[in-house]
Amino acid sequence: MILPIVAYGDPVLKKEAEEIDKDYPGLDQLIDDMFETMYNASGVGLAAPQIGRSIRLFVVDGSPFADDEDEDPDPMAVGMDGFKKVFINPIISEEKGDEWGFNEGCLSIPKIREEVYRHETIYISYYDENWNFHEESFDGYKARIIQHEYDHIEGILFTDHLSVLKRKLLTKKLSNISKGEILVDYKMKFPAVKKGR
């Protein structure tokens, strides 16, 4: 089932999410719905707070990066095909390597893209959808997608990484998103839209 994506300005996006256990109700269905919602919105990652659930869960699928038919393949995108994962109760224990910039966007903040600098490599522990425990390192685009989604479960948005000036320049656009004054081709829930409008 395709779920509405919560827009910028909703308090759930600024809350630190809670850990869950194996008995979390309807978890398998929720994970399926999150993938379906993400694909419907042409995203490469989706965190539970973005669908209004303040829990430490996110899904990723980096294959759109691998599908880019560049003549000169990007070394950062190596191995993105088949990079489809579920992260439950993840903990990033270390971020290292040079910080590199990339024009990031977010399904909760449509039509805004800004350069965000993130570390090249991360070390993360997490449970997958079958509750198998993993400790892994990721780099390049994989690390970036994970860092972006991990931020969501920490109550951080990519706009929080921008300079004060950049954020000031985006104030009007962000306000319009909260009010639903934007055209998107996927279902969204806008916090500042009055009921019955």
C-alpha positions, 0 to 999 in steps of 0.5 A: 500500500502506498502511504502518504509521505510527511512533508517538511514542518511536521514535528515527527521529522524533528523527533529522535525515533524509538527502537523497536523489537521483533513484536512490533505490530505489522512490521513485515507489511510496514516494510513492504509498504515503505518500499512501495511508497519509496518506489512510487515517489522515485526515491532511493531511501525512506525512513519511518518518520517520513510516513509518520512513524517515529521508529528506528527503521529505514529502507534503501535501494540504490539501483537508480544510481546504478541505472544512470547511463553515464559514459564515464561511470562514477566510481562512487556508484560502484556496486549500487545495483542490488543495493536494497536493504532494510535497517532496523535499530541501526547505530552508526559507530563511526564516520571517516574519510574525506567529506565530499559534497553531493546535491541531495534531495528528500521526499519530505522536502520536494523540489529542493536540492542542495549540496551536502557534505558527508564522510566517505565511509561509515561503520554501522550495526543494524538488524535486517528484516529477518532480525539478523544482526549485521556490522558492516562498513559502506562507502561512496553513495551507499554511505551517503544514502544511509547517512541521509536516512539515519539522520531522519531517525535522529530527527535531522533533515538534510537542510540542517546541514546547510549554512544559516544563510542557505537555510534563510534563503530557503525559508519561503520555499520550505514554508510553501511545502509545509502549507502544501503549496507545491505540486508533487506526483506522489501522496503527501501529508502537509502539516500546515494544511487546514483540515477540510480544505 
